[in-house]
Amino acid sequence: MPTVYLNGAYMDLSEARVPVLDRGFIFGDGVYEVVPVYSRRPFRLDEHLSRLQHSLDSIRLTNPLTVDRWREHIHALIRQAPWEDQGIYLHVTRGPAPRDHAFPAHPEPTVFMMPMALPSPGPDVLAHGVAAVTAQDNRWLRGDIKATSQLANVLLRQLSVDAGCAETLLLRDGQLTEGSASNIFAVIQGELTTPPKSHLILPGITYDVVLELATSLDTPVRIRHVSEAELRLADELWLTSSTKEITPVTRLDGRPVGDGRPGPVFRAFHTAYQEYKRRAMRGLEGNTSEHTP
């Protein structure tokens, strides 16, 4: 099992333990991040740590580590893990306390970090795309917080699993928000279109990369609300996330998206994204995570 970090110590994953009264276990009172790592280089680490800080601020929990300490522990786990490409899972809860909904007066946060394998979308996915279903977005109204209390997302994601699909696309008041575990882009009448960031949507790091790539590819972009009707008539649909990268959706609720194959705009963006990884993250141009496309 891989080496993990828990509350100041490195240990084998099989040895990691937290108290049963940890508020993360009792209430889901915590936040998390997943940092993708390519060729042992963390992808946009500053942005991931900034999003973690936003989540901590939103739940009124003081960050237990400095940015430098986060970086130190993340790089230590990367070095010890067996994978060249991996994901580093970061998890912070309000820590153990007597069971009471109100915050403890002096919380002692639990900090857990774990490396894990990071599979990229495979050749079959890139050639044929994936299927998705739609569902009503019945989650709470703070989707911008990457909270550990993910039950609503779990139930929505399970709908796609039950249907043999890769993701559930969420609709609220007749408009697209995001996926159960991804942001969504649509190609509509030649424009790359995506819902704006708001309290209903997790601000995706890969979402930002796609918008930067659009500038370099001279692709017109519209950041606006997308209706359910537009979603169903889109020429292309994509999922984006740290683990999905850019994944084409070619069937939605059993019907083809566009002509039922990954489209030309996806292919251009996939090529550009992989080139960005090769150039900025695999050591062929610099060695930091601060490059932009």
For each residue, the residues with C-beta under 8 A, 3 or more apart:
1: 12 13 14
2: 12 13 77 80 81 82 114 115 116
3: 10 11 12 13 77 80 81 115
4: 10 11 12 13 16 77 112 113 114 115
5: 8 9 10 73 76 77 111 112 113 114
6: 9 11 16 17 18 110 111 112 113
7: 110 111 112
8: 5 111
9: 5 6
10: 3 4 5 76 80
11: 3 4 6 15 16
12: 1 2 3 4 15 16
13: 1 2 3 4 16 114
14: 1
15: 11 12
16: 4 6 11 12 13 112
17: 6
18: 6 22 24 25 96 110 112
19: 22 25 96
20: 25 26
21: 25 26 96 97 98 99
22: 18 19 25 26 93 95 96 110
23: 26 27 29 30 93 94 95 96 97 104 107
24: 18 27 28 29 30 91 93 94 95 110 148
25: 18 19 20 21 22 93
26: 20 21 22 23 29 99
27: 23 24 101 149
28: 24 147 148 149 150 151
29: 23 24 26 59 93 94 148 149
30: 23 24 59 91 92 93 94 110 147 148 149
31: 52 55 56 58 59 61 91 92 145 146 147 148
32: 55 89 90 91 92 146 147 148
33: 48 49 51 52 55 89 90 146
34: 48 87 88 89 90 242 243
35: 42 43 45 48 74 87 88 90 242
36: 42 43 85 86 87 118 242 243
37: 40 41 42 43 78 83 85 86 87 88 115 118
38: 41 43 84 85 277 281 282
39: 84 85 281 282 283
40: 37 78 79 84 86
41: 37 38 281 282 283 287 288 289
42: 35 36 37 45 48 74 75 78 88 289
43: 35 36 37 38 48 205 242 281 289
44: 47 48 205 209 289 290
45: 35 42 48 49 71 74 289
46: 49 50 289 290
47: 44 50 51 205 208
48: 33 34 35 42 43 44 45 51 52 90 205
49: 33 45 46 52 53 67 70 71
50: 46 47 53 54
51: 33 47 48 54 55 146 203 205
52: 31 33 48 49 55 56 63 70 90 92 146
53: 49 50 56 57 63
54: 50 51 57 58 144 145 203
55: 31 32 33 51 52 58 59 145 146 147
56: 31 52 53 59 61 62 63 92
57: 53 54 60
58: 31 54 55 142 144 145
59: 29 30 31 55 56 94 145 147
60: 57 103
61: 31 56 92 94 107 109
62: 56 109
63: 52 53 56 66 92
64: 92 109 111
65: 69 70 73 111
66: 63 69 70
67: 49 70 71
68: 71 72
69: 65 66 72 73
70: 49 52 65 66 67 73 74 90
71: 45 49 67 68 74 75
72: 68 69 75 76
73: 5 65 69 70 76 77 113
74: 35 42 45 70 71 77 78 88 90 113
75: 42 71 72 78 79
76: 5 10 72 73 79 80
77: 2 3 4 5 73 74 80 81 88 113 114 115
78: 37 40 42 74 75 81 86 88 115
79: 40 75 76
80: 2 3 10 76 77 115
81: 2 3 77 78 86 115
82: 2
83: 37 86 115 117 118
84: 38 39 40
85: 36 37 38 39 117 118 120
86: 36 37 40 78 81 83 115 116 117 118
87: 34 35 36 37 115 116 117 118 242 243
88: 34 35 37 42 74 77 78 113 114 115 116
89: 32 33 34 112 113 114 115 116
90: 32 33 34 35 48 52 70 74 112 113
91: 24 30 31 32 110 111 112 113 114 148
92: 30 31 32 52 56 61 63 64 109 110 111 112
93: 22 23 24 25 29 30 109 110 148
94: 23 24 29 30 59 61 97 103 104 107 109 110
95: 22 23 24 104 107 108 109 110
96: 18 19 21 22 23 108 110
97: 21 23 94 100 104 107
98: 21 104
99: 21 26
100: 97 104
101: 27
102:
103: 60 94 107
104: 23 94 95 97 98 100 107
105:
106:
107: 23 61 94 95 97 103 104
108: 95 96
109: 61 62 64 92 93 94 95
110: 6 7 18 22 24 30 91 92 93 94 95 96
111: 5 6 7 8 64 65 91 92
112: 4 5 6 7 16 18 89 90 91 92
113: 4 5 6 73 74 77 88 89 90 91
114: 2 4 5 13 77 88 89 91
115: 2 3 4 37 77 78 80 81 83 86 87 88 89
116: 2 86 87 88 89
117: 83 85 86 87
118: 36 37 83 85 86 87 243
119: 122 243
120: 85 245
121: 125 126 244 245 246 247
122: 119 125 126
123: 126 127
124: 127 128
125: 121 122 128 129 130 247 248
126: 121 122 123 248 262 270
127: 123 124 262
128: 124 125 250 261 262
129: 125 247 248 249 250 251 257 261 262
130: 125 165 166 167 239 247 248 249 250 251
131: 163 164 165 166 249 250 251 252 254
132: 160 165 166 167 168 169 179 237 239 249 251 252 253
133: 159 160 163 165 168 169 252 253
134: 168 169 170 171 228 231 252 253
135: 138 156 159 168 169 170 171
136: 170 171 172
137: 156 170 171 172 177 200
138: 135 152 156
139: 143 152 153 156 170
140: 143 152
141: 199 200
142: 58 145 147 199
143: 139 140 177 178 198 199 200 201 202
144: 54 58 197 198 199 200 201 202 203
145: 31 54 55 58 59 142
146: 31 32 33 51 52 55 202
147: 28 30 31 32 55 59 142 150
148: 24 28 29 30 31 32 91 93
149: 27 28 29 30
150: 28 147 153 154
151: 28 154 155
152: 138 139 140 155 156
153: 139 150 156 157 180 181
154: 150 151 157 158
155: 151 152 158 159
156: 135 137 138 139 152 153 159 160 168 170 180
157: 153 154 160 161 167 168 180 181
158: 154 155 161 162
159: 133 135 155 156 162 163 168
160: 132 133 156 157 163 165 166 167 168 180
161: 157 158 164 165
162: 158 159
163: 131 133 159 160
164: 131 161
165: 130 131 132 133 160 161 168 251
166: 130 131 132 160 239 247 249
167: 130 132 157 160 179 180 181 182 239 249
168: 132 133 134 135 156 157 159 160 165 179 180
169: 132 133 134 135 176 178 179 184 231 237 249 252
170: 134 135 136 137 139 156 176 177 178 179 180
171: 134 135 136 137 174 175 176 177 228 231
172: 136 137 175 177 200
173:
174: 171 227 228
175: 171 172 195 225 226 227 228
176: 169 170 171 184 186 195 225 226 227 228 231
177: 137 143 170 171 172 195 200 201
178: 143 169 170 182 183 184 195 200 201 202
179: 132 167 168 169 170 182 183 184 239 241
180: 153 156 157 160 167 168 170
181: 153 157 167 241
182: 167 178 179 204 239 240 241 244 247
183: 178 179 194 201 202 204 206 207 239 240 241
184: 169 176 178 179 194 195 226 237 238 239 240
185: 192 193 194 210 237 238 240
186: 176 192 193 194 226 230 231 234 235 236 237 238
187: 190 191 192 193 234 235 236 237 263 265 266
188: 191 193 222 226 230 233 234 235
189: 235
190: 187 220
191: 187 188 220 221 222
192: 185 186 187 210 214 219 220 221 222 265
193: 185 186 187 188 221 222 223 224 226 230 234
194: 183 184 185 186 207 210 211 221 222 223 226
195: 175 176 177 178 184 198 201 223 224 225 226
196: 201 223 224 225
197: 144 201 203 207
198: 143 144 195 201
199: 141 142 143 144
200: 137 141 143 144 172 177 178
201: 143 144 177 178 183 195 196 197 198
202: 143 144 146 178 183
203: 51 54 144 197 207 208
204: 182 183 207 208 240 241 242
205: 43 44 47 48 51 208 209 242
206: 183 209 210 240 241 242 244 245 246
207: 183 194 197 203 204 210 211 240
208: 47 203 204 205 211 212
209: 44 205 206 212 213 273 276 293
210: 185 192 194 206 207 213 214 238 240 246 269 273
211: 194 207 208 214 215 221 223
212: 208 209 215 216 292 293
213: 209 210 216 217 219 269 272 273 276 293
214: 192 210 211 217 219 220 221 269
215: 211 212 218
216: 212 213 272 293
217: 213 214 268 269 272
218: 215
219: 192 213 214 265 268 269
220: 190 191 192 214
221: 191 192 193 194 211 214
222: 188 191 192 193 194
223: 193 194 195 196 211
224: 193 195 196
225: 175 176 195 196
226: 175 176 184 186 188 193 194 195 230 231
227: 174 175 176 230 231
228: 134 171 174 175 176 231 232
229: 232 233
230: 186 188 193 226 227 233 234
231: 134 169 171 176 186 226 227 228 234 237 252
232: 228 229 252 253 255
233: 188 229 230
234: 186 187 188 193 230 231 237 257 258
235: 186 187 188 189 257 258 263 265
236: 186 187 248 257 258 262 263 265 266
237: 132 169 184 185 186 187 231 234 248 249 252 257
238: 184 185 186 210 246 247 248 249 266 269
239: 130 132 166 167 179 182 183 184 244 246 247 249
240: 182 183 184 185 204 206 207 210 244 245 246 247
241: 179 181 182 183 204 206 244 245
242: 34 35 36 43 87 204 205 206 245
243: 34 36 87 118 119
244: 121 182 206 239 240 241 247
245: 120 121 206 240 241 242 270 273
246: 121 206 210 238 239 240 266 269 270 273
247: 121 125 129 130 166 182 238 239 240 244
248: 125 126 129 130 236 237 238 262 263 266
249: 129 130 131 132 166 167 169 237 238 239 252 257
250: 128 129 130 131 256 257 258 260 261 262
251: 129 130 131 132 165 254 255 256 257 260
252: 131 132 133 134 169 231 232 237 249 255 257
253: 132 133 134 232
254: 131 251
255: 232 251 252
256: 250 251 259 260
257: 129 234 235 236 237 249 250 251 252 260
258: 234 235 236 250 261 263
259: 256 263
260: 250 251 256 257
261: 128 129 250 258
262: 126 127 128 129 236 248 250 266 267
263: 187 235 236 248 258 259 266 267
264: 267 268
265: 187 192 219 235 236 268 269
266: 187 236 238 246 248 262 263 269 270
267: 262 263 264 270 271
268: 217 219 264 265 271 272
269: 210 213 214 217 219 238 246 265 266 272 273
270: 126 245 246 266 267 273 274
271: 267 268 274 275
272: 213 216 217 268 269 275 276 293
273: 209 210 213 245 246 269 270 276 277
274: 270 271 277 278
275: 271 272 278 279
276: 209 213 272 273 279 280 281 291 293
277: 38 273 274 280 281 282
278: 274 275 281 282 284
279: 275 276 282 284 285 291
280: 276 277 285 286 289 291 293
281: 38 39 41 43 276 277 278 289 291
282: 38 39 41 277 278 279
283: 39 41 287
284: 278 279
285: 279 280 291
286: 280 291
287: 41 283
288: 41 291
289: 41 42 43 44 45 46 280 281
290: 44 46
291: 276 279 280 281 285 286 288
292: 212
293: 209 212 213 216 272 276 280
